[in-house]
């Protein structure tokens, strides 16, 4: 579900279904299918952006997927969806099974292959 921006026409082809609303014509809900609207995604995105600007303030591109996954989890496991603190904690712990993240793995950047390392001049 997107608004009528032209950029979304190509993206919509990658999905089984793609609906639009015409914000330019002050249409915010599809008149035929009342379940098609962009408020949910716009609300989730605004929560993400507020968190990134307010709490984290900087995110390296290599870690963006981790921040997005965290905010997706928070949004899906919120009180409005029937999660209390205990249920949210249980769900979070399920997500760590079989994963091992080390400090080196988080902080190191992969070096391009076939590129000699340059020494810094002193």
Phi, psi and omega in degrees: 000123179221174170275189189274011180304138185299329182301331184281347179299314179293318181298320182300334180291340181278357184241156181297326182218142179214116178251157179227157170238153183256084180300327180298332178260019180060031176258115183248350176225137179298127183292336180272311180248099185293353178274354180264109176204160184258003184301320183297310181291323178295322177294315179297318180295322180293324176297316178300311182296320177298319178295318181292322180281325187267316185266306188269323175064338177209142179214121175290144183303326182294342181251002184304320181298329178289317177296317179298319179296321179297314181291327175297316178298313180301318182293317182285336182252035180272167182301326180298339178261013175088016179263129169258182184300319181294312181297322179295319179295317179299316180295321180294319181294326177301328183287347182265352183298127177081009181244143177222115178245124179257159178299318180297319179297327180281326188261341181278146175251136180295137179273137177299141179286153178062026177240119180293144178286138179262139176270143176282138177280145182262000000 
